[in-house]
């Protein structure tokens, strides 16, 4: 079903769509399946589910595909996007987003290793507790890494389940090779391409 976004509140993550028969449907950020943020006036395609709109995508026939992000994503935009979409395992992410985050993660791992080694050698109880507290940010980085990796696989037209290979020693190599593939410019079940051709 097609409609137009009447509005979207970034604070609450909720919005309203008016379909072509003048019926309103509410939707939340969880129902939004596109890489672009929802904005007033966008033409969308969605599945009605009672009074809710589910699986909301930009309507590609309305010419909005041309407004997809171009290939020139900056380093900070890519990293910010990864953290903002930390729990999004459904969408698509481009190569720059994945590899820029990988650089940040390597730097983060080195920093945490240095801090952890310093805390180990101090030998105090407080240092031991601080070392345990470092586990929480490491878990968060792991979730962000996993989500951007799954989205990167989606963008190449592959299932996120390929990430299971990554947890085997020999499987890392084919996963890294898959991460190097360019965007599949066809619309797939995970949404529109992460960048325009």
C-alpha positions, 0 to 999 in steps of 0.5 A: 500500500502506498502513502505519504508521511505526514510527520515523524517525531525523532524524540519518540520515534513515531510517525503517521502515514496517510494512504492514498484513500485518506486513511491514517496509519501510525508507524514507529522507528521499528517499522521503518526499513529504509536507510534514509530517516523518515521525513514529512512528505516522503512517498512510502510503500508499506504493509497495513497491519490494523491501524499500524504501518509495517515494513515501511520503505521509501517508494522507489517509483516516486523518484526518491531512489535518486536521493539515496546517499551517494558513495562519498560518506565521510568517516564520521558519518559512517561511524555515527551511522554504525552507532546509531543503528547498533541494534539494526540487523535488518537493513543494509550498509555500504562498504565505507560504513563497515570498513570505517567502523572496522578502523575505529574498532581496531583502535578501540581494541588497542586502547582497551588492551593497553588500559587492561594491561595497566590495570592488571599490573597494578594488582589492586582490588579497585583495578580488578573491578575497573577491569571488569567494568571494561567488559560492558563497552566491549560487549556494546562494540561487539553488538555494533560490529555484528549488526554492521557486518550483517547489514554489509552482507545484506547489501551484497545480497547475502544472508546475515547468517554467513557471519557464523563463518566468522566464528571459525578460524578458516571462515574469517577469510571468506567473510572478509572477502564478502565484505569487500564486494560492492553494493548489489544495486537491486532491491532485496528483502532487506531494503533498498541499496545502501548507496546509489549507483 
